[in-house]
Amino acid sequence: MAWLIELYHELSRQRILSFVASVENYDPDNFEINEVSLCPVIQPQINIENESIVGYEILSRLKATDGTIIYPNQFISDFEENGRISEFNKVLFRTSLARMAKYPNINFSMNLSMRDLNSHRIVDEIDSLLREFGVQASRLTIEITETCLVENLLTAQEIATRLRLLGCSLAIDDYGTGYSTMKQLTEFPFKELKIDRQYISNCHTHEEHQIIIRSTVEMAKALGMKTVAEGVETKEELEFVKEAGIEIVQGYYYSKPYVWA
Protein backbone atom coordinates (compact mmCIF):
# COMPACT_ATOMS: atom_id res chain seq x y z
CA MET A 1 0.00 0.00 0.00
CA ALA A 2 3.03 2.35 0.28
CA TRP A 3 2.96 3.14 -3.44
CA LEU A 4 -0.72 4.07 -3.17
CA ILE A 5 -0.06 6.46 -0.28
CA GLU A 6 2.74 8.09 -2.29
CA LEU A 7 0.36 8.46 -5.20
CA TYR A 8 -2.16 10.19 -2.92
CA HIS A 9 0.53 12.63 -1.84
CA GLU A 10 1.64 13.41 -5.38
CA LEU A 11 -1.88 14.04 -6.65
CA SER A 12 -2.69 16.21 -3.64
CA ARG A 13 0.34 18.40 -4.36
CA GLN A 14 -1.05 18.92 -7.85
CA ARG A 15 -4.48 19.93 -6.63
CA ILE A 16 -5.65 23.33 -7.93
CA LEU A 17 -6.99 25.62 -5.22
CA SER A 18 -10.36 27.26 -5.80
CA PHE A 19 -10.30 30.93 -6.72
CA VAL A 20 -11.30 33.14 -3.82
CA ALA A 21 -12.91 36.44 -4.74
CA SER A 22 -12.55 39.50 -2.56
CA VAL A 23 -15.60 40.53 -0.57
CA GLU A 24 -15.72 44.18 0.43
CA ASN A 25 -18.33 43.84 3.18
CA TYR A 26 -16.85 40.82 4.92
CA ASP A 27 -14.82 41.10 8.11
CA PRO A 28 -14.56 37.66 9.80
CA ASP A 29 -14.14 39.21 13.25
CA ASN A 30 -17.22 41.43 13.07
CA PHE A 31 -19.46 39.68 10.53
CA GLU A 32 -22.90 39.08 12.04
CA ILE A 33 -23.69 35.37 11.90
CA ASN A 34 -27.45 34.81 12.02
CA GLU A 35 -30.32 33.24 10.09
CA VAL A 36 -30.43 36.25 7.79
CA SER A 37 -26.76 36.25 6.82
CA LEU A 38 -26.66 32.45 6.58
CA CYS A 39 -27.71 31.23 3.14
CA PRO A 40 -27.48 27.42 3.05
CA VAL A 41 -27.87 25.61 -0.25
CA ILE A 42 -28.48 21.94 -0.97
CA GLN A 43 -27.21 19.55 -3.62
CA PRO A 44 -28.92 16.24 -4.42
CA GLN A 45 -27.17 12.90 -4.07
CA ILE A 46 -28.15 10.45 -6.78
CA ASN A 47 -28.38 6.66 -6.77
CA ILE A 48 -26.30 5.80 -9.80
CA GLU A 49 -28.36 2.72 -10.74
CA ASN A 50 -31.84 4.19 -10.98
CA GLU A 51 -30.98 7.93 -10.89
CA SER A 52 -33.26 8.53 -7.91
CA ILE A 53 -32.49 11.16 -5.26
CA VAL A 54 -31.42 9.49 -2.02
CA GLY A 55 -30.71 12.66 -0.06
CA TYR A 56 -29.22 16.13 -0.08
CA GLU A 57 -26.01 17.63 1.21
CA ILE A 58 -26.40 20.95 3.03
CA LEU A 59 -23.67 23.36 1.91
CA SER A 60 -23.04 26.55 3.84
CA ARG A 61 -22.95 30.01 2.32
CA LEU A 62 -22.97 33.48 3.86
CA LYS A 63 -24.53 36.61 2.40
CA ALA A 64 -22.85 39.99 2.89
CA THR A 65 -24.88 43.16 3.41
CA ASP A 66 -24.48 44.06 -0.28
CA GLY A 67 -25.88 40.67 -1.29
CA THR A 68 -22.51 39.15 -2.21
CA ILE A 69 -22.39 35.38 -1.59
CA ILE A 70 -19.42 34.28 0.53
CA TYR A 71 -18.26 30.68 0.02
CA PRO A 72 -16.87 28.26 2.62
CA ASN A 73 -13.31 28.47 1.28
CA GLN A 74 -13.53 32.17 2.12
CA PHE A 75 -14.87 31.97 5.68
CA ILE A 76 -14.52 28.55 7.32
CA SER A 77 -10.78 28.84 7.94
CA ASP A 78 -11.28 32.43 9.16
CA PHE A 79 -13.87 31.33 11.71
CA GLU A 80 -11.68 28.43 12.80
CA GLU A 81 -8.77 30.77 13.37
CA ASN A 82 -10.67 33.51 15.21
CA GLY A 83 -12.66 31.09 17.37
CA ARG A 84 -16.09 31.77 15.83
CA ILE A 85 -16.58 28.37 14.16
CA SER A 86 -18.74 27.01 17.00
CA GLU A 87 -20.90 30.14 16.81
CA PHE A 88 -21.27 29.60 13.06
CA ASN A 89 -22.08 25.91 13.41
CA LYS A 90 -24.76 26.58 16.01
CA VAL A 91 -26.58 28.86 13.57
CA LEU A 92 -26.02 26.44 10.68
CA PHE A 93 -27.32 23.40 12.57
CA ARG A 94 -30.31 25.26 14.02
CA THR A 95 -31.30 26.67 10.62
CA SER A 96 -30.77 23.35 8.85
CA LEU A 97 -32.65 21.19 11.35
CA ALA A 98 -35.55 23.65 11.41
CA ARG A 99 -35.82 23.24 7.64
CA MET A 100 -35.33 19.48 7.81
CA ALA A 101 -38.42 19.32 10.03
CA LYS A 102 -40.48 20.53 7.06
CA TYR A 103 -39.41 17.53 4.95
CA PRO A 104 -39.98 14.48 7.20
CA ASN A 105 -39.12 11.77 4.68
CA ILE A 106 -35.91 13.18 3.26
CA ASN A 107 -32.33 12.54 4.41
CA PHE A 108 -29.72 15.27 4.65
CA SER A 109 -25.99 15.43 5.32
CA MET A 110 -23.76 18.23 6.56
CA ASN A 111 -20.16 18.80 7.54
CA LEU A 112 -18.60 19.28 10.96
CA SER A 113 -15.65 21.63 11.30
CA MET A 114 -12.32 20.30 12.50
CA ARG A 115 -12.39 22.69 15.45
CA ASP A 116 -15.79 21.48 16.62
CA LEU A 117 -14.40 17.96 16.80
CA ASN A 118 -12.28 19.17 19.69
CA SER A 119 -15.39 19.68 21.80
CA HIS A 120 -17.82 17.07 23.05
CA ARG A 121 -20.42 19.82 23.44
CA ILE A 122 -21.27 19.54 19.77
CA VAL A 123 -22.94 16.15 20.33
CA ASP A 124 -25.15 17.51 23.10
CA GLU A 125 -26.06 20.52 20.96
CA ILE A 126 -27.05 18.34 17.99
CA ASP A 127 -29.06 16.05 20.27
CA SER A 128 -30.90 19.06 21.73
CA LEU A 129 -31.74 20.45 18.28
CA LEU A 130 -32.96 17.08 17.00
CA ARG A 131 -35.33 16.89 19.96
CA GLU A 132 -36.44 20.52 19.65
CA PHE A 133 -37.42 20.18 15.99
CA GLY A 134 -38.60 16.59 16.16
CA VAL A 135 -36.13 15.37 13.54
CA GLN A 136 -35.12 11.70 13.56
CA ALA A 137 -31.37 11.36 14.04
CA SER A 138 -31.29 8.61 11.39
CA ARG A 139 -32.15 11.23 8.74
CA LEU A 140 -28.99 13.20 9.45
CA THR A 141 -25.54 12.19 8.17
CA ILE A 142 -22.59 13.99 9.71
CA GLU A 143 -19.63 14.32 7.35
CA ILE A 144 -16.15 14.41 8.86
CA THR A 145 -13.24 15.34 6.62
CA GLU A 146 -10.40 12.87 6.39
CA THR A 147 -7.87 15.56 7.34
CA CYS A 148 -9.80 16.17 10.54
CA LEU A 149 -9.81 12.47 11.31
CA VAL A 150 -6.04 12.22 10.98
CA GLU A 151 -5.23 15.36 12.98
CA ASN A 152 -7.58 14.72 15.91
CA LEU A 153 -7.80 10.95 15.93
CA LEU A 154 -8.75 10.11 19.51
CA THR A 155 -11.13 13.02 20.11
CA ALA A 156 -12.73 12.61 16.69
CA GLN A 157 -13.21 8.90 17.38
CA GLU A 158 -14.97 9.59 20.68
CA ILE A 159 -17.26 12.21 19.16
CA ALA A 160 -18.00 10.04 16.12
CA THR A 161 -18.98 7.15 18.37
CA ARG A 162 -21.30 9.38 20.40
CA LEU A 163 -22.94 10.67 17.21
CA ARG A 164 -23.56 7.10 16.05
CA LEU A 165 -25.04 6.20 19.43
CA LEU A 166 -27.28 9.23 19.01
CA GLY A 167 -28.57 7.65 15.81
CA CYS A 168 -26.88 9.83 13.19
CA SER A 169 -25.06 8.28 10.25
CA LEU A 170 -21.42 9.15 9.64
CA ALA A 171 -19.52 9.75 6.42
CA ILE A 172 -15.84 10.34 5.82
CA ASP A 173 -15.61 13.34 3.50
CA ASP A 174 -12.95 14.37 0.95
CA TYR A 175 -11.40 10.92 1.11
CA GLY A 176 -7.91 10.89 -0.36
CA THR A 177 -6.79 14.23 1.08
CA GLY A 178 -5.77 13.20 4.59
CA TYR A 179 -3.92 9.90 4.09
CA SER A 180 -5.76 7.91 6.73
CA THR A 181 -5.01 4.21 7.00
CA MET A 182 -7.40 1.31 6.71
CA LYS A 183 -6.82 0.62 10.40
CA GLN A 184 -8.02 4.13 11.27
CA LEU A 185 -11.11 3.71 9.12
CA THR A 186 -12.03 0.50 10.92
CA GLU A 187 -11.87 2.36 14.25
CA PHE A 188 -14.63 4.76 13.19
CA PRO A 189 -18.31 3.83 12.75
CA PHE A 190 -18.50 5.24 9.21
CA LYS A 191 -21.31 4.13 6.94
CA GLU A 192 -20.30 6.15 3.89
CA LEU A 193 -17.09 7.16 2.13
CA LYS A 194 -17.01 10.21 -0.15
CA ILE A 195 -14.21 10.24 -2.73
CA ASP A 196 -12.79 13.71 -3.21
CA ARG A 197 -13.44 15.65 -6.40
CA GLN A 198 -9.73 15.83 -7.24
CA TYR A 199 -9.79 12.12 -8.09
CA ILE A 200 -13.16 12.18 -9.87
CA SER A 201 -12.12 15.03 -12.18
CA ASN A 202 -11.26 13.56 -15.61
CA CYS A 203 -11.04 10.10 -14.03
CA HIS A 204 -11.93 8.53 -17.39
CA THR A 205 -8.56 9.67 -18.81
CA HIS A 206 -6.26 9.53 -15.76
CA GLU A 207 -4.91 6.07 -14.94
CA GLU A 208 -3.68 7.19 -11.49
CA HIS A 209 -7.16 8.43 -10.58
CA GLN A 210 -8.68 5.20 -11.81
CA ILE A 211 -6.33 3.12 -9.64
CA ILE A 212 -7.20 5.16 -6.55
CA ILE A 213 -10.95 5.05 -7.20
CA ARG A 214 -11.02 1.30 -7.80
CA SER A 215 -8.86 0.60 -4.73
CA THR A 216 -11.01 2.88 -2.58
CA VAL A 217 -14.26 1.24 -3.72
CA GLU A 218 -12.84 -2.21 -3.03
CA MET A 219 -11.72 -1.16 0.46
CA ALA A 220 -15.04 0.55 1.25
CA LYS A 221 -17.02 -2.52 0.23
CA ALA A 222 -14.80 -4.72 2.39
CA LEU A 223 -15.61 -2.42 5.33
CA GLY A 224 -19.34 -2.39 4.58
CA MET A 225 -19.40 1.27 3.54
CA LYS A 226 -21.32 2.96 0.73
CA THR A 227 -19.25 5.02 -1.71
CA VAL A 228 -20.07 8.49 -3.01
CA ALA A 229 -18.33 10.25 -5.91
CA GLU A 230 -18.11 13.99 -5.28
CA GLY A 231 -18.09 16.53 -8.10
CA VAL A 232 -19.21 14.41 -11.04
CA GLU A 233 -19.56 16.88 -13.90
CA THR A 234 -19.44 14.94 -17.17
CA LYS A 235 -21.02 11.88 -18.73
CA GLU A 236 -17.57 10.31 -19.08
CA GLU A 237 -16.85 10.71 -15.37
CA LEU A 238 -20.27 9.28 -14.52
CA GLU A 239 -19.72 6.25 -16.73
CA PHE A 240 -16.35 5.47 -15.15
CA VAL A 241 -17.45 5.79 -11.52
CA LYS A 242 -20.46 3.60 -12.28
CA GLU A 243 -18.23 0.98 -13.86
CA ALA A 244 -15.89 1.21 -10.84
CA GLY A 245 -18.75 0.25 -8.52
CA ILE A 246 -19.56 3.58 -6.88
CA GLU A 247 -23.15 3.69 -5.64
CA ILE A 248 -23.99 7.37 -5.22
CA VAL A 249 -22.91 10.46 -7.14
CA GLN A 250 -23.09 14.16 -6.45
CA GLY A 251 -22.15 17.01 -8.74
CA TYR A 252 -22.96 19.43 -11.54
CA TYR A 253 -23.75 16.63 -14.00
CA TYR A 254 -27.09 16.24 -12.23
CA SER A 255 -27.48 19.50 -10.36
CA LYS A 256 -25.63 22.54 -9.05
CA PRO A 257 -26.33 23.46 -5.43
CA TYR A 258 -29.47 25.56 -5.11
CA VAL A 259 -31.06 27.73 -2.46
CA TRP A 260 -32.98 25.79 0.17
CA ALA A 261 -36.26 27.52 0.93
Phi, psi and omega in degrees: 000350183299320181296327181289321178296319178297323179294320176303314182297315183296316180291326179293324178295334182271357184297135180270126180284145179293144178290133180247115181279152177283144179236115186294319186261039180231114175235108187302335182279333185241358180298132181276114181265111179206184183290343177277315181281341177277130183228072183292146175237164179232151177228128183291149173250129192247131171291120189291337182283310184247004178057033175266153178279123181257349179170185181223142171265134177271121182246130186276142173219152173243155179237120179287169183297335178270007178090355179296134178274130180252127186266159184305324180290355176259337186235335184300310181296326177298314182291329176292322182285322183266006174083015183259005185294324178293321176299316179297314183295327177299316179292318180298312182292319179297312180298316183292316182289328175297322179283325176301326181298338180278348182232077191295342185249018184242139179266145180227156175228153178205157186270149171252135178291151177302319182294324180290340178281003173266358184231127178286348180298333184299325180294315179296323180292318178294318178301316181297318180291321177301317179291317182300318184262001177066035181262130178291131181300329182294344179275353184248124173254126178263123179263129179242125182291149182297324178301318179297319181300316183290320186281335183229054193304304187293313180295316179299322179296317179296315181292318178300318179296319178295322178295321178293319177296331177292334180116354179285153171271160181232139176232145172265121188261155177055041184297134182109357181255346185244354175061041175287159179261164178299324179300316179297320180297323181290342181273357179245144182276050180288144175248348188213143178234123182255117182279128187297148182305328184298335178267337179281327182302119179056031183297337181289346181241355182250112183297322181297318178297319181297319179298315181295315181298312181297317180296320180294317179297317180298316180295315181300317180296322179296331180265004178074030182251143171285154178243141179233131175264120181269140172075033176288121186240341184232162178297323181295317177297317180300315182297320180291313183296328176294315180296329181284350177101008177291142187263327186229142179233157181212131179158179186296338180303321178262318183192137168284159173300144179223159185298136182261109182285000000 
